Amino acid sequence: MSIEYRKNCAIVHYEADRLDAASAPYFRKNIDEQMTEQRNTLILDLKAVKFMDSSGLGAVVSLMQNLQEGTDLLLCGAGDNIRTLLRKTRLDNILPLHIDAESAASTVH
């Protein structure tokens, strides 16, 4: 996992192919440890993720809930399986999905 900082956003590149029960604790811990700067928007890049289960989904929701007030969470790079999961759980209505980090960052003011 790596974090790239831009003007008003932080882009988290999650580089593992799974976000599941085994990796969700690592995801949560490393986001907390690596987020050294507060930004208006956090973009979570999921392009490497091929599989996400309920624990992974819970980790994303937990991330959203733990952001400081006024900080938005955007998702990008989600493949078909992840987009289907987000649609089925209706999280795509809460978490905006973008094709890639560049398009997500372009929406940040």
Backbone bond lengths (Angstrom), bond angles and torsions (degrees), N, CA, C in turn:
res aa  C-N    CA-C-N  psi(-1)  N-CA   C-N-CA  omega(-1)  CA-C   N-CA-C  phi
1 M - - - 1.438 - - 1.525 107.79 -
2 S 1.331 114.88 136.95 1.456 119.44 175.58 1.524 108.41 -136.62
3 I 1.334 115.40 154.86 1.452 121.14 -179.93 1.514 108.94 -124.16
4 E 1.314 114.69 129.04 1.457 122.70 179.26 1.526 107.73 -112.94
5 Y 1.313 117.06 128.95 1.456 120.97 -179.45 1.522 110.16 -102.27
6 R 1.315 114.82 133.44 1.463 121.87 173.86 1.519 107.24 -124.49
7 K 1.318 117.19 -177.02 1.464 121.43 -174.31 1.523 113.46 -41.50
8 N 1.309 117.87 -69.37 1.465 121.00 -175.58 1.517 113.04 -114.47
9 C 1.323 117.66 16.22 1.460 118.43 -178.78 1.525 111.68 -144.54
10 A 1.318 113.35 158.63 1.456 122.19 171.70 1.519 106.40 -118.32
11 I 1.314 117.25 131.38 1.461 121.99 179.87 1.521 107.85 -108.74
12 V 1.332 115.83 117.08 1.459 122.08 177.99 1.521 107.36 -95.49
13 H 1.322 116.36 115.98 1.469 121.95 176.94 1.529 106.81 -95.92
14 Y 1.338 115.65 102.75 1.467 120.02 177.62 1.518 106.61 -86.66
15 E 1.327 117.81 115.25 1.456 121.77 -167.51 1.518 115.20 -101.60
16 A 1.331 117.73 1.01 1.466 119.98 177.81 1.527 109.49 -84.03
17 D 1.330 116.79 156.25 1.465 119.53 -178.51 1.527 112.92 -86.88
18 R 1.345 116.73 -6.31 1.469 120.71 179.23 1.527 109.85 -132.95
19 L 1.317 114.33 141.54 1.458 120.93 170.07 1.516 104.58 -128.59
20 D 1.333 114.61 92.55 1.463 121.23 -171.07 1.529 109.87 -139.32
21 A 1.323 116.01 -168.33 1.466 121.20 -176.83 1.529 111.81 -55.99
22 A 1.314 117.03 -35.95 1.467 120.40 -178.64 1.525 112.45 -74.43
23 S 1.318 117.80 -34.74 1.469 120.53 -174.53 1.524 114.68 -101.44
24 A 1.331 118.70 -14.62 1.469 121.14 -177.60 1.536 112.95 -58.97
25 P 1.346 119.50 -42.61 1.472 118.10 177.70 1.534 112.59 -61.37
26 Y 1.325 117.33 -39.91 1.473 121.98 176.19 1.527 109.99 -61.09
27 F 1.331 116.53 -45.22 1.462 122.49 179.62 1.532 109.78 -57.24
28 R 1.325 116.70 -52.37 1.470 121.12 -178.24 1.532 111.34 -60.42
29 K 1.320 116.42 -47.20 1.469 121.11 -177.44 1.526 111.07 -62.79
30 N 1.323 117.05 -46.00 1.456 120.02 -176.45 1.520 113.33 -71.57
31 I 1.312 117.76 -32.82 1.470 119.22 174.91 1.525 108.65 -61.53
32 D 1.322 116.27 -47.16 1.468 120.48 -179.47 1.529 111.56 -61.10
33 E 1.324 117.01 -42.49 1.465 121.47 -177.31 1.523 112.55 -72.63
34 Q 1.334 116.81 -36.34 1.454 119.74 -172.88 1.529 114.43 -90.14
35 M 1.311 117.52 -17.04 1.466 119.49 179.31 1.520 108.99 -76.37
36 T 1.318 115.76 89.52 1.457 120.66 -176.36 1.518 112.70 -93.40
37 E 1.320 117.49 -16.19 1.456 121.05 -177.80 1.525 109.58 -130.56
38 Q 1.323 116.48 135.67 1.459 121.50 178.06 1.533 109.46 -82.34
39 R 1.300 116.46 136.82 1.456 122.86 176.88 1.519 109.03 -131.81
40 N 1.332 116.66 163.97 1.466 121.66 178.82 1.520 111.97 -69.19
41 T 1.321 115.90 -27.42 1.464 120.92 -175.89 1.523 109.96 -138.33
42 L 1.325 115.06 139.10 1.458 122.28 172.89 1.524 106.97 -113.67
43 I 1.315 116.31 123.79 1.458 122.16 178.41 1.523 107.37 -107.08
44 L 1.330 115.81 123.15 1.457 121.30 178.79 1.520 108.50 -102.44
45 D 1.330 115.88 111.97 1.466 122.89 -178.24 1.534 108.87 -90.04
46 L 1.319 115.51 112.97 1.470 122.00 -176.10 1.536 112.98 -107.88
47 K 1.327 117.77 20.73 1.468 119.10 -174.42 1.529 113.74 -61.25
48 A 1.320 118.60 -26.99 1.466 120.61 179.85 1.524 112.64 -83.30
49 V 1.325 117.69 -17.24 1.468 122.00 -173.89 1.526 110.53 -76.78
50 K 1.317 115.65 121.15 1.472 121.99 177.92 1.520 111.81 -102.46
51 F 1.358 116.06 -23.55 1.463 120.64 -177.67 1.518 109.90 -140.21
52 M 1.337 115.54 134.38 1.456 121.53 175.01 1.520 107.57 -138.54
53 D 1.335 116.06 130.89 1.462 119.76 176.65 1.530 108.98 -107.52
54 S 1.330 116.29 -170.16 1.463 120.19 -176.94 1.527 112.04 -63.46
55 S 1.323 117.99 -31.22 1.468 120.31 177.36 1.522 110.82 -67.97
56 G 1.303 116.63 -40.41 1.464 121.00 176.51 1.517 110.89 -65.18
57 L 1.315 115.66 -42.81 1.456 120.89 176.93 1.529 110.13 -61.66
58 G 1.317 115.85 -41.80 1.458 120.72 177.21 1.517 112.24 -62.27
59 A 1.323 116.97 -36.67 1.462 120.90 178.63 1.527 110.71 -65.47
60 V 1.325 116.75 -38.58 1.470 120.78 178.17 1.526 109.95 -67.56
61 V 1.335 117.18 -44.31 1.466 121.06 178.55 1.530 110.13 -63.41
62 S 1.322 117.31 -41.55 1.461 121.79 177.72 1.523 110.55 -61.06
63 L 1.323 116.40 -42.41 1.460 120.98 176.93 1.523 109.64 -58.05
64 M 1.325 116.90 -47.37 1.455 122.07 -179.90 1.533 110.55 -59.19
65 Q 1.317 116.74 -44.54 1.461 121.13 -177.28 1.525 112.88 -70.04
66 N 1.325 117.38 -27.30 1.460 121.07 -176.62 1.524 114.20 -91.69
67 L 1.322 117.00 -2.54 1.462 119.19 177.69 1.525 109.03 -68.45
68 Q 1.311 115.34 149.28 1.458 119.29 177.15 1.519 109.49 -62.25
69 E 1.325 115.27 149.74 1.456 120.27 179.26 1.525 109.81 -55.76
70 G 1.320 115.60 135.12 1.456 121.17 -179.36 1.515 114.02 91.42
71 T 1.324 117.42 -2.45 1.464 121.05 177.82 1.522 109.07 -99.10
72 D 1.324 116.31 127.05 1.460 121.83 179.82 1.518 110.68 -94.75
73 L 1.330 115.49 150.48 1.464 121.96 174.75 1.516 108.33 -114.49
74 L 1.323 116.78 126.14 1.455 123.44 175.08 1.522 108.23 -119.27
75 L 1.316 117.23 146.09 1.462 122.32 176.19 1.516 109.07 -110.32
76 C 1.310 116.14 147.06 1.465 119.49 176.39 1.522 110.00 -147.05
77 G 1.313 114.35 161.83 1.452 121.65 174.24 1.511 115.73 73.82
78 A 1.324 118.11 7.33 1.466 120.77 -177.02 1.521 110.54 -67.01
79 G 1.326 116.08 129.97 1.458 121.68 176.41 1.523 111.10 -76.41
80 D 1.313 115.49 -179.78 1.463 121.05 -176.81 1.523 113.32 -55.84
81 N 1.333 117.32 -45.02 1.471 120.37 -178.49 1.520 111.95 -62.09
82 I 1.316 116.31 -42.05 1.465 120.51 -178.28 1.524 109.84 -71.78
83 R 1.328 117.66 -41.45 1.473 120.33 177.36 1.520 110.91 -61.65
84 T 1.325 117.36 -39.81 1.467 121.11 177.66 1.525 110.39 -62.26
85 L 1.331 117.21 -45.17 1.458 121.37 178.27 1.530 111.06 -60.21
86 L 1.322 117.10 -44.28 1.464 120.67 179.89 1.526 111.35 -65.41
87 R 1.334 117.18 -36.56 1.474 120.43 176.75 1.518 111.16 -67.56
88 K 1.328 117.01 -44.46 1.470 120.77 -178.89 1.524 111.99 -62.34
89 T 1.313 116.78 -34.92 1.462 120.71 -179.88 1.527 111.81 -91.82
90 R 1.309 115.62 -0.08 1.475 123.99 179.70 1.531 113.17 63.59
91 L 1.301 116.64 17.28 1.461 119.37 176.27 1.522 111.98 -73.09
92 D 1.335 116.98 -18.27 1.460 119.47 176.66 1.528 111.12 -65.89
93 N 1.345 117.78 -17.78 1.465 121.56 175.28 1.523 112.02 -79.24
94 I 1.332 116.69 -21.53 1.463 121.98 -177.07 1.526 111.25 -102.02
95 L 1.333 115.99 -39.38 1.456 121.88 -177.13 1.526 109.55 -107.52
96 P 1.321 117.97 107.28 1.461 120.11 179.73 1.531 111.34 -58.88
97 L 1.340 115.04 135.38 1.465 121.78 178.85 1.526 109.57 -104.96
98 H 1.319 115.28 134.94 1.460 121.33 178.11 1.522 108.84 -126.75
99 I 1.303 115.87 156.33 1.467 121.19 -177.55 1.522 111.26 -63.52
100 D 1.327 116.92 -45.85 1.461 120.78 -178.58 1.525 109.93 -149.71
101 A 1.313 115.55 176.03 1.467 121.07 -176.88 1.520 111.57 -63.62
102 E 1.319 116.76 -36.27 1.467 120.19 -180.00 1.519 111.64 -62.82
103 S 1.332 117.23 -45.69 1.468 119.44 -179.55 1.523 110.86 -68.46
104 A 1.335 117.65 -36.02 1.459 120.31 176.41 1.527 110.59 -65.12
105 A 1.321 117.06 -45.62 1.458 121.33 -179.07 1.523 111.62 -64.50
106 S 1.321 117.18 -29.69 1.461 120.08 -179.62 1.526 112.68 -68.52
107 T 1.341 117.08 -16.85 1.464 120.41 178.89 1.517 112.87 -89.24
108 V 1.318 117.21 -8.79 1.464 122.29 -177.21 1.522 109.76 -83.76
109 H 1.319 115.86 131.70 1.477 120.27 -179.69 1.502 110.93 -99.18
